[in-house]
Amino acid sequence: MQSELDDLLVCLAEQDEKCTGYRKRLRGLGEQVTDDEDDDDDVDKTGETQRIPITGEEENQDISLL
């Protein structure tokens, strides 16, 4: 059980690192990004999922960090 919890903690740390990298990359592209951990970017105040439209150039950009 402890090793599973340790593995989960590692996964969460890796995901946090990726999110931080994505925020830095978005800022580099001129986007405004919040660092607020409580800010649910994909859910509005009613609990509904928001759709963010992709247009033209954004659609073809590679956002991978690898």
DSSP file (Angstrom, degrees, kcal/mol; ACC not computed):
  #  RESIDUE AA STRUCTURE BP1 BP2  ACC     N-H-->O    O-->H-N    N-H-->O    O-->H-N    TCO  KAPPA ALPHA  PHI   PSI    X-CA   Y-CA   Z-CA
    1    1 A M     >        0   0    0      0, 0.0     4,-2.0     0, 0.0     5,-0.2   0.000 360.0 360.0 360.0 -42.3    0.0    0.0    0.0
    2    2 A Q  H  >  +     0   0    0      1,-0.2     4,-2.5     2,-0.2     5,-0.2   0.891 360.0  52.5 -63.8 -39.3    2.8    2.5    0.9
    3    3 A S  H  > S+     0   0    0      1,-0.2     4,-2.4     2,-0.2    -1,-0.2   0.868 107.9  52.0 -66.3 -34.1    4.5    1.9   -2.5
    4    4 A E  H  > S+     0   0    0      2,-0.2     4,-2.2     1,-0.2    -1,-0.2   0.903 110.3  48.1 -66.2 -40.6    1.3    2.6   -4.3
    5    5 A L  H  X S+     0   0    0     -4,-2.0     4,-2.3     2,-0.2    -2,-0.2   0.897 111.3  50.6 -65.3 -39.8    0.9    5.9   -2.4
    6    6 A D  H  X S+     0   0    0     -4,-2.5     4,-2.1     2,-0.2    -2,-0.2   0.909 110.2  49.9 -63.5 -41.9    4.6    6.7   -3.2
    7    7 A D  H  X S+     0   0    0     -4,-2.4     4,-2.3     2,-0.2    -2,-0.2   0.902 110.6  49.9 -62.2 -41.5    3.9    6.0   -6.9
    8    8 A L  H  X S+     0   0    0     -4,-2.2     4,-2.5     1,-0.2    -2,-0.2   0.901 109.0  51.9 -64.0 -41.6    0.8    8.2   -6.8
    9    9 A L  H  X S+     0   0    0     -4,-2.3     4,-2.2     1,-0.2    -1,-0.2   0.890 109.1  50.4 -62.3 -40.1    2.8   11.0   -5.2
   10   10 A V  H  X S+     0   0    0     -4,-2.1     4,-2.4     2,-0.2    -2,-0.2   0.915 110.1  50.4 -63.6 -43.2    5.5   10.8   -7.9
   11   11 A C  H  X S+     0   0    0     -4,-2.3     4,-2.3     1,-0.2    -2,-0.2   0.907 110.6  49.2 -62.0 -42.1    2.7   10.9  -10.6
   12   12 A L  H  X S+     0   0    0     -4,-2.5     4,-2.3     2,-0.2    -1,-0.2   0.899 110.9  50.0 -64.9 -40.3    1.2   14.0   -9.0
   13   13 A A  H  X S+     0   0    0     -4,-2.2     4,-2.1     2,-0.2    -2,-0.2   0.903 111.1  49.3 -64.6 -40.7    4.7   15.7   -8.8
   14   14 A E  H  X S+     0   0    0     -4,-2.4     4,-2.2     2,-0.2    -2,-0.2   0.900 111.1  49.5 -64.8 -40.5    5.3   14.9  -12.5
   15   15 A Q  H  X S+     0   0    0     -4,-2.3     4,-2.5     2,-0.2    -2,-0.2   0.898 109.8  51.0 -66.2 -39.7    1.9   16.3  -13.5
   16   16 A D  H  X S+     0   0    0     -4,-2.3     4,-2.3     1,-0.2    -1,-0.2   0.896 109.3  51.5 -62.8 -39.9    2.6   19.5  -11.4
   17   17 A E  H  X S+     0   0    0     -4,-2.1     4,-2.1     2,-0.2    -2,-0.2   0.906 110.2  48.9 -63.3 -42.0    5.9   19.9  -13.2
   18   18 A K  H  X S+     0   0    0     -4,-2.2     4,-2.6     2,-0.2    -2,-0.2   0.922 110.4  50.7 -63.7 -44.1    4.3   19.5  -16.6
   19   19 A C  H  X S+     0   0    0     -4,-2.5     4,-2.5     1,-0.2    -2,-0.2   0.904 109.3  51.2 -61.1 -41.3    1.6   22.1  -15.7
   20   20 A T  H  X S+     0   0    0     -4,-2.3     4,-2.2     1,-0.2    -1,-0.2   0.912 110.6  49.1 -61.4 -42.4    4.3   24.5  -14.6
   21   21 A G  H  X S+     0   0    0     -4,-2.1     4,-2.4     2,-0.2    -2,-0.2   0.895 110.1  50.6 -63.8 -40.9    6.1   24.0  -17.9
   22   22 A Y  H  X S+     0   0    0     -4,-2.6     4,-2.7     2,-0.2    -2,-0.2   0.903 109.2  51.4 -64.0 -41.1    2.9   24.6  -19.9
   23   23 A R  H  X S+     0   0    0     -4,-2.5     4,-2.5     2,-0.2    -2,-0.2   0.928 111.0  48.1 -60.9 -44.3    2.2   27.8  -18.0
   24   24 A K  H  X S+     0   0    0     -4,-2.2     4,-2.2     1,-0.2    -2,-0.2   0.912 112.4  48.9 -62.4 -42.0    5.7   29.0  -18.8
   25   25 A R  H  X S+     0   0    0     -4,-2.4     4,-1.2     2,-0.2    -2,-0.2   0.914 110.8  49.6 -65.7 -42.6    5.3   28.1  -22.4
   26   26 A L  H  <>S+     0   0    0     -4,-2.7     5,-2.5     1,-0.2     3,-0.4   0.909 110.3  50.7 -62.9 -42.2    2.0   29.9  -22.6
   27   27 A R  H ><5S+     0   0    0     -4,-2.5     3,-1.7     1,-0.2    -1,-0.2   0.903 106.7  55.2 -61.1 -39.5    3.4   33.0  -21.0
   28   28 A G  H 3<5S+     0   0    0     -4,-2.2    -1,-0.2     1,-0.3    -2,-0.2   0.779 105.6  52.5 -62.7 -27.2    6.3   32.8  -23.6
   29   29 A L  T 3<5S-     0   0    0     -4,-1.2    -1,-0.3    -3,-0.4    -2,-0.2   0.367 126.3-102.5 -90.0   3.8    3.6   32.9  -26.3
   30   30 A G  T < 5S+     0   0    0     -3,-1.7    -3,-0.2     1,-0.3     2,-0.2   0.565  74.7 139.5  90.8   9.0    2.0   36.0  -24.8
   31   31 A E      < -     0   0    0     -5,-2.5     2,-0.5    -6,-0.1    -1,-0.3  -0.576  54.9-119.8 -85.6 150.0   -0.9   34.4  -23.1
   32   32 A Q        +     0   0    0     -2,-0.2     2,-0.4     2,-0.0    -1,-0.0  -0.793  37.4 179.8 -88.0 128.1   -2.1   35.4  -19.6
   33   33 A V        -     0   0    0     -2,-0.5     2,-0.2   -10,-0.0   -10,-0.0  -0.992  18.8-140.8-132.6 135.5   -1.9   32.5  -17.2
   34   34 A T        -     0   0    0     -2,-0.4   -11,-0.0     2,-0.1    -2,-0.0  -0.640   4.8-153.1 -91.7 154.1   -2.9   32.4  -13.5
   35   35 A D        +     0   0    0     -2,-0.2     2,-0.5   -12,-0.0    -1,-0.1   0.315  53.5 129.6-101.2   5.3   -0.9   30.5  -11.0
   36   36 A D    >   -     0   0    0      1,-0.2     3,-1.2     2,-0.1    -2,-0.1  -0.482  45.8-160.8 -68.7 113.3   -3.9   30.0   -8.8
   37   37 A E  T 3  S+     0   0    0     -2,-0.5    -1,-0.2     1,-0.3    -3,-0.0   0.797  91.0  55.9 -63.7 -29.2   -4.1   26.3   -7.9
   38   38 A D  T 3  S+     0   0    0      2,-0.1     2,-0.8    -3,-0.0    -1,-0.3   0.568  81.7 105.0 -81.1  -8.0   -7.8   26.7   -7.0
   39   39 A D    <   -     0   0    0     -3,-1.2     2,-1.1     1,-0.1     3,-0.1  -0.638  60.9-155.8 -78.3 109.0   -8.6   28.2  -10.4
   40   40 A D    >   -     0   0    0     -2,-0.8     3,-1.1     1,-0.2    -2,-0.1  -0.746   9.0-171.4 -87.2  99.2  -10.5   25.5  -12.3
   41   41 A D  T 3  S+     0   0    0     -2,-1.1    -1,-0.2     1,-0.2     9,-0.1   0.771  80.8  44.4 -64.3 -28.3   -9.7   26.6  -15.9
   42   42 A D  T 3  S+     0   0    0     -3,-0.1     8,-1.9     1,-0.1     2,-0.4   0.442 106.8  63.1-100.7   1.3  -12.1   24.1  -17.5
   43   43 A V  B <   -A   49   0A   0     -3,-1.1     6,-0.2     6,-0.2    -3,-0.2  -0.988  69.2-149.4-129.0 127.4  -15.1   24.5  -15.2
   44   44 A D    >   -     0   0    0      4,-2.6     3,-2.0    -2,-0.4    -2,-0.1  -0.216  42.3 -85.2 -84.7-177.5  -17.1   27.7  -14.8
   45   45 A K  T 3  S+     0   0    0      1,-0.3    -1,-0.1     2,-0.1    -2,-0.0   0.686 127.8  56.8 -65.6 -18.8  -18.9   28.8  -11.6
   46   46 A T  T 3  S-     0   0    0      2,-0.2    -1,-0.3     0, 0.0     3,-0.1   0.502 118.0-110.2 -88.1  -4.2  -22.0   26.8  -12.5
   47   47 A G  S <  S+     0   0    0     -3,-2.0     2,-0.3     1,-0.3    -2,-0.1   0.465  74.6 136.9  89.5   1.6  -20.0   23.6  -12.7
   48   48 A E        -     0   0    0      1,-0.1    -4,-2.6    -5,-0.0    -1,-0.3  -0.610  59.5-113.4 -83.9 141.2  -20.3   23.5  -16.5
   49   49 A T  B     -A   43   0A   0     -2,-0.3     2,-0.4    -6,-0.2    -6,-0.2  -0.547  29.5-137.8 -72.7 134.5  -17.3   22.6  -18.6
   50   50 A Q        -     0   0    0     -8,-1.9     2,-0.5    -2,-0.3    -1,-0.0  -0.751   6.4-140.7 -94.3 141.0  -16.2   25.5  -20.8
   51   51 A R        -     0   0    0     -2,-0.4    -9,-0.0     2,-0.0    -2,-0.0  -0.892   9.4-156.6 -99.9 126.0  -15.2   24.9  -24.4
   52   52 A I        -     0   0    0     -2,-0.5     2,-0.0   -10,-0.0    -2,-0.0  -0.905  20.4-132.0-103.3 113.5  -12.2   26.9  -25.5
   53   53 A P        -     0   0    0      0, 0.0     2,-0.5     0, 0.0    -2,-0.0  -0.337  11.0-145.7 -68.2 143.5  -12.3   27.2  -29.3
   54   54 A I        -     0   0    0     -2,-0.0     2,-0.4     4,-0.0     3,-0.0  -0.937  20.9-173.3-107.7 128.6   -9.1   26.5  -31.3
   55   55 A T    >>  -     0   0    0     -2,-0.5     3,-1.5     0, 0.0     4,-0.6  -0.945  40.8 -54.6-125.6 145.7   -8.6   28.6  -34.4
   56   56 A G  H >> S+     0   0    0     -2,-0.4     3,-0.7     1,-0.3     4,-0.7   0.070 123.4  22.5  38.7-108.5   -6.1   28.6  -37.2
   57   57 A E  H >> S+     0   0    0      1,-0.2     3,-1.0     2,-0.2     4,-0.6   0.844 118.5  59.3 -62.8 -39.3   -2.6   28.8  -36.0
   58   58 A E  H X4 S+     0   0    0     -3,-1.5     3,-0.9     1,-0.3    -1,-0.2   0.848  98.1  62.3 -58.9 -33.1   -3.2   27.4  -32.5
   59   59 A E  H << S+     0   0    0     -3,-0.7    -1,-0.3    -4,-0.6    -2,-0.2   0.826 108.2  40.9 -62.4 -32.9   -4.6   24.2  -34.0
   60   60 A N  H << S+     0   0    0     -3,-1.0     2,-0.3    -4,-0.7    -1,-0.2   0.421  88.6 111.6 -98.9   0.5   -1.3   23.4  -35.6
   61   61 A Q    <<  -     0   0    0     -3,-0.9     2,-0.7    -4,-0.6    -3,-0.0  -0.558  64.5-133.0 -80.0 138.8    1.1   24.4  -32.8
   62   62 A D        +     0   0    0     -2,-0.3    -2,-0.1     1,-0.1    -1,-0.1  -0.814  25.0 177.8 -88.6 117.5    3.0   21.7  -31.0
   63   63 A I        +     0   0    0     -2,-0.7    -1,-0.1     2,-0.0   -38,-0.1   0.263  34.5 126.5-106.1  13.0    2.7   22.3  -27.3
   64   64 A S        -     0   0    0      1,-0.1    -2,-0.1     2,-0.0     0, 0.0  -0.393  48.6-154.5 -70.4 149.0    4.7   19.2  -26.1
   65   65 A L              0   0    0      1,-0.2    -1,-0.1    -2,-0.1    -3,-0.0   0.452 360.0 360.0-100.6  -3.3    7.5   19.9  -23.7
   66   66 A L              0   0    0      0, 0.0    -1,-0.2     0, 0.0    -2,-0.0   0.485 360.0 360.0 -81.9 360.0    9.5   16.8  -24.6
